[in-house]
Amino acid sequence: METNILLESGTNELEVLEFSVGGNFYGINVAKVKEILTMQPITPIPNSHPCVEGMFMPRGDIITVMNLFEILGFEHESSISDMLIITNFNNLHIGFHVEQVMGIHRVSWKDIVKPDVTINTNGTGMATGIIKHGEKLILILDFERIVEDICPETSLRVSEIDALGDRQRSEVPIIIAEDSPMLSAMIRDSLGKAGYTNLKLCNNGKEAWDMICTLKKNNGIQYGMKLLITDIEMPEMDGHRLLRLVREDEALKDVPVVIFSSLINEDMKRKGEQLGANAQVSKPEIGDLVHIIDELVGYNND
């Protein structure tokens, strides 16, 4: 799929692919979309999850297909007019069975409304954002959460932290920008087990940037942040925009920044490198994240 947004850096914009399921309108970040296909013959997988429709093999690659009608609770009879959105995130290639694909909208993260607690109670909802487009609302679905609920082994590999054993405590101040309450808690707990206890959690890039600016003004940034960890997809301000602001600030330009995201593919890696990320880690690899933090802050467990 051709898209210009991947060629730009730190614009705080994204492209959203709009599609329908059960007559309702949903969206997915184009950066997660590998291709769009008309409905293909699907081979069922015995004893699989009810939401896993089966698999097919385009060009020699086996792709698992998940049925979004089933996931979202809609009755549906498959039709030859249905579509498959083939995605790539968390180092996985997964197809999602949808009704129609409408097109692509370019929007700013500032214009995406984060669902409140009535929609996303305790962070358990499937929508990460809402876009108003004309007279209709488009819900951006949390595809990582959808896949994790069906395949829990795709979540953060916290067992990797247990394998590190006992480690010394470190008071190195680290700021983390992550909009998912569940993932934020898991990252906090995992890094805590790994010895990092001075963690400041922010819900998005804007909140992290405001905190960084306050630290810089009050105490000098060297006392309040030795490392920044950021997701990419976040409302108000995404991780790439946050990274760009950090690198453009004379007082901050040398602060290590790690991107920890499900969107670590080749295109996004190049974008992160252009913006000056010190490291980029795919979200399941929490053990790799700890090793990279160790290197960047000079952690010594001797």
C-alpha positions as CSV (number, residue, x, y, z in Angstrom):
1,M,0.0,0.0,0.0
2,E,1.4,3.4,-1.0
3,T,1.3,6.1,1.7
4,N,3.2,9.3,2.0
5,I,3.0,9.6,5.8
6,L,5.8,7.1,6.3
7,L,8.2,9.4,4.4
8,E,7.6,12.3,6.8
9,S,9.1,12.7,10.3
10,G,7.4,13.9,13.5
11,T,4.4,15.6,11.9
12,N,2.1,14.2,14.6
13,E,-0.2,12.9,11.9
14,L,-1.3,9.5,10.8
15,E,-3.3,7.9,8.0
16,V,-6.3,5.9,9.0
17,L,-7.8,3.2,6.9
18,E,-11.6,3.3,7.3
19,F,-13.6,0.0,7.0
20,S,-17.0,-1.3,8.0
21,V,-18.1,-4.2,10.1
22,G,-21.8,-4.8,10.7
23,G,-22.7,-1.5,9.1
24,N,-20.5,0.4,11.6
25,F,-17.3,2.3,10.8
26,Y,-13.9,1.5,12.2
27,G,-10.3,2.5,11.5
28,I,-6.8,1.1,11.6
29,N,-3.5,3.0,11.4
30,V,-2.2,2.5,7.8
31,A,1.2,1.8,9.2
32,K,-0.1,-1.5,10.3
33,V,-1.6,-2.4,7.0
34,K,0.4,-4.6,4.6
35,E,-2.3,-5.1,1.9
36,I,-6.0,-5.3,1.2
37,L,-7.5,-8.3,-0.6
38,T,-10.9,-9.4,-1.8
39,M,-12.2,-12.3,0.2
40,Q,-10.1,-15.5,-0.3
41,P,-10.9,-19.2,0.4
42,I,-10.2,-19.8,4.1
43,T,-9.1,-23.1,5.4
44,P,-10.6,-23.7,8.9
45,I,-8.3,-24.7,11.8
46,P,-9.6,-27.4,14.0
47,N,-10.0,-26.6,17.7
48,S,-9.0,-23.0,17.2
49,H,-10.4,-19.9,19.0
50,P,-14.0,-19.2,17.8
51,C,-12.8,-15.8,16.4
52,V,-10.1,-17.4,14.3
53,E,-11.7,-18.1,11.0
54,G,-8.8,-20.1,9.6
55,M,-5.8,-19.5,7.4
56,F,-4.9,-19.0,3.8
57,M,-1.5,-18.9,2.0
58,P,-1.0,-16.0,-0.5
59,R,2.4,-16.1,-2.3
60,G,3.6,-18.9,0.1
61,D,3.0,-17.0,3.4
62,I,0.6,-18.6,5.9
63,I,-1.7,-15.9,7.2
64,T,-4.1,-16.4,10.1
65,V,-7.5,-14.8,9.5
66,M,-9.5,-13.4,12.4
67,N,-13.2,-12.7,12.0
68,L,-14.0,-9.1,13.1
69,F,-17.7,-9.7,12.9
70,E,-17.3,-12.5,15.6
71,I,-14.9,-10.4,17.6
72,L,-17.2,-7.3,17.7
73,G,-20.4,-9.4,18.2
74,F,-22.1,-9.0,14.8
75,E,-24.1,-11.7,13.0
76,H,-22.8,-12.1,9.4
77,E,-22.9,-14.5,6.5
78,S,-19.7,-14.4,4.5
79,S,-20.0,-12.9,1.1
80,I,-17.6,-12.7,-1.9
81,S,-17.8,-8.9,-1.6
82,D,-16.2,-9.1,1.9
83,M,-12.6,-7.9,2.3
84,L,-9.4,-9.0,4.1
85,I,-7.1,-6.4,5.7
86,I,-3.7,-8.0,6.0
87,T,-1.8,-6.4,8.9
88,N,1.8,-6.4,10.2
89,F,2.4,-5.5,13.9
90,N,4.1,-7.1,16.8
91,N,6.1,-9.1,14.2
92,L,2.9,-10.9,13.2
93,H,1.1,-11.1,9.9
94,I,-2.7,-11.4,10.5
95,G,-5.7,-11.0,8.2
96,F,-8.9,-9.4,9.5
97,H,-12.2,-10.3,7.8
98,V,-14.3,-7.1,7.3
99,E,-17.3,-5.9,5.3
100,Q,-16.0,-3.1,3.2
101,V,-13.0,-0.8,2.9
102,M,-13.9,2.9,2.4
103,G,-10.6,4.7,2.1
104,I,-7.9,6.5,3.9
105,H,-8.1,9.7,6.0
106,R,-5.1,11.7,7.0
107,V,-5.6,13.2,10.5
108,S,-3.7,14.7,13.4
109,W,-3.3,12.9,16.6
110,K,-4.6,16.1,18.3
111,D,-8.0,15.5,16.6
112,I,-8.4,11.9,17.8
113,V,-10.5,11.7,20.9
114,K,-9.5,9.1,23.5
115,P,-12.5,7.1,24.7
116,D,-13.6,7.9,28.3
117,V,-14.2,5.4,31.0
118,T,-17.8,4.8,29.9
119,I,-16.4,3.2,26.7
120,N,-13.1,1.9,27.9
121,T,-13.7,0.8,31.5
122,N,-10.4,0.0,33.2
123,G,-8.7,0.0,29.8
124,T,-10.6,-3.1,28.7
125,G,-12.3,-1.6,25.6
126,M,-11.4,-2.3,22.0
127,A,-11.3,1.3,20.9
128,T,-8.2,3.4,21.3
129,G,-9.5,6.6,19.6
130,I,-12.5,8.2,17.9
131,I,-12.5,10.3,14.8
132,K,-15.4,12.5,13.7
133,H,-15.5,12.4,9.9
134,G,-18.4,14.4,8.5
135,E,-21.5,13.1,10.1
136,K,-20.1,9.8,11.2
137,L,-17.8,8.5,14.0
138,I,-14.9,6.2,13.2
139,L,-13.6,4.1,16.0
140,I,-9.9,3.2,15.8
141,L,-9.7,-0.4,17.1
142,D,-7.0,-1.7,19.4
143,F,-5.8,-4.5,17.2
144,E,-3.0,-5.4,19.6
145,R,-5.6,-5.9,22.4
146,I,-7.8,-7.9,20.0
147,V,-5.0,-10.3,19.1
148,E,-3.8,-10.5,22.7
149,D,-7.2,-11.5,24.0
150,I,-7.3,-14.3,21.4
151,C,-3.6,-15.3,21.7
152,P,-2.3,-14.3,25.1
153,E,1.2,-15.4,24.2
154,T,1.5,-12.3,22.0
155,S,1.5,-10.1,25.0
156,L,4.6,-8.8,26.8
157,R,6.9,-11.7,27.5
158,V,7.2,-11.0,31.2
159,S,8.8,-14.4,31.8
160,E,11.9,-12.9,30.2
161,I,12.1,-10.6,33.3
162,D,11.9,-13.5,35.7
163,A,14.8,-15.1,33.9
164,L,17.0,-12.1,34.7
165,G,17.0,-13.2,38.4
166,D,17.6,-10.8,41.3
167,R,19.0,-7.5,40.3
168,Q,20.2,-4.4,42.1
169,R,17.8,-1.5,42.5
170,S,18.4,1.6,40.3
171,E,17.1,5.1,40.9
172,V,17.9,6.2,37.4
173,P,14.9,8.5,36.4
174,I,13.0,7.2,33.4
175,I,10.0,8.7,31.7
176,I,7.6,6.3,29.9
177,A,5.0,7.5,27.4
178,E,2.3,4.8,26.8
179,D,-1.4,5.3,26.3
180,S,-2.6,1.8,27.2
181,P,-3.3,1.6,30.9
182,M,-2.8,-2.2,30.8
183,L,0.5,-2.1,29.0
184,S,1.7,0.9,31.0
185,A,1.1,-1.1,34.2
186,M,2.8,-4.2,32.7
187,I,5.9,-2.2,31.6
188,R,6.1,-0.5,35.1
189,D,5.9,-3.9,36.9
190,S,8.4,-5.5,34.5
191,L,11.0,-2.7,34.8
192,G,10.4,-2.6,38.5
193,K,11.3,-6.3,38.7
194,A,14.3,-5.6,36.6
195,G,15.5,-3.1,39.2
196,Y,14.3,0.2,37.7
197,T,12.1,1.9,40.4
198,N,12.2,5.6,39.5
199,L,9.6,5.5,36.7
200,K,7.4,8.4,35.6
201,L,4.4,7.2,33.6
202,C,2.6,9.4,31.0
203,N,-0.5,8.7,29.1
204,N,0.7,10.2,25.8
205,G,3.4,12.2,24.1
206,K,1.9,15.5,25.1
207,E,1.8,14.6,28.7
208,A,5.4,13.4,28.6
209,W,6.6,16.5,26.8
210,D,4.9,18.7,29.4
211,M,6.6,16.8,32.2
212,I,10.0,17.1,30.4
213,C,9.6,20.8,30.0
214,T,8.6,21.2,33.7
215,L,11.6,19.2,34.8
216,K,13.9,21.2,32.6
217,K,12.6,24.5,33.9
218,N,12.6,23.6,37.6
219,N,15.6,21.3,38.2
220,G,17.5,20.8,35.1
221,I,16.7,17.8,32.9
222,Q,19.7,15.8,34.2
223,Y,18.0,15.4,37.6
224,G,14.6,14.3,36.2
225,M,15.2,12.2,33.1
226,K,18.1,10.0,32.2
227,L,16.1,8.0,29.6
228,L,12.8,8.3,27.6
229,I,10.8,5.3,26.5
230,T,7.9,6.0,24.2
231,D,5.2,4.2,22.2
232,I,4.5,5.5,18.7
233,E,0.6,5.4,18.5
234,M,-0.8,7.8,21.1
235,P,-3.5,10.5,21.1
236,E,-2.7,14.2,21.3
237,M,1.0,13.6,20.5
238,D,2.6,10.5,19.0
239,G,6.0,9.1,19.9
240,H,7.7,10.3,16.7
241,R,6.6,13.9,17.3
242,L,7.8,13.6,20.9
243,L,11.2,12.3,19.8
244,R,11.5,15.1,17.2
245,L,10.8,17.7,19.9
246,V,13.4,16.2,22.2
247,R,16.1,16.1,19.5
248,E,15.4,19.7,18.5
249,D,15.9,21.0,22.0
250,E,19.6,21.9,22.8
251,A,19.2,20.8,26.4
252,L,17.6,17.5,25.6
253,K,19.2,16.4,22.3
254,D,21.6,13.9,24.0
255,V,19.0,12.2,26.2
256,P,18.7,8.5,25.2
257,V,15.3,7.7,23.6
258,V,13.9,4.2,23.1
259,I,10.9,3.5,21.0
260,F,8.9,0.6,22.4
261,S,6.0,-0.1,20.0
262,S,4.1,-2.8,18.1
263,L,4.9,-0.8,14.9
264,I,8.5,-1.7,14.6
265,N,8.6,-2.7,10.9
266,E,11.2,-1.7,8.3
267,D,9.4,1.6,7.3
268,M,8.9,2.7,10.8
269,K,12.4,1.7,11.8
270,R,13.8,4.0,9.1
271,K,11.6,6.8,10.4
272,G,12.7,6.3,14.0
273,E,16.4,6.3,12.9
274,Q,15.9,9.5,10.9
275,L,14.5,11.2,14.0
276,G,17.4,10.0,16.2
277,A,16.0,7.1,18.3
278,N,18.8,5.3,20.1
279,A,17.0,2.0,19.9
280,Q,13.7,0.6,18.7
281,V,12.1,-2.5,20.3
282,S,9.0,-4.5,19.3
283,K,6.5,-4.5,22.2
284,P,6.5,-8.2,23.1
285,E,10.3,-8.1,23.6
286,I,10.3,-6.7,27.2
287,G,13.6,-8.6,27.9
288,D,15.3,-6.9,25.0
289,L,14.0,-3.5,26.3
290,V,15.7,-4.1,29.7
291,H,19.0,-5.0,28.1
292,I,18.9,-1.9,26.0
293,I,18.1,0.3,29.0
294,D,21.0,-1.3,30.9
295,E,23.4,-0.3,28.1
296,L,22.0,3.2,27.7
297,V,22.1,4.1,31.4
298,G,25.2,2.1,32.3
299,Y,23.5,-0.3,34.7
300,N,25.9,-2.5,36.6
301,N,24.5,-5.6,38.4
302,D,27.9,-6.8,39.8
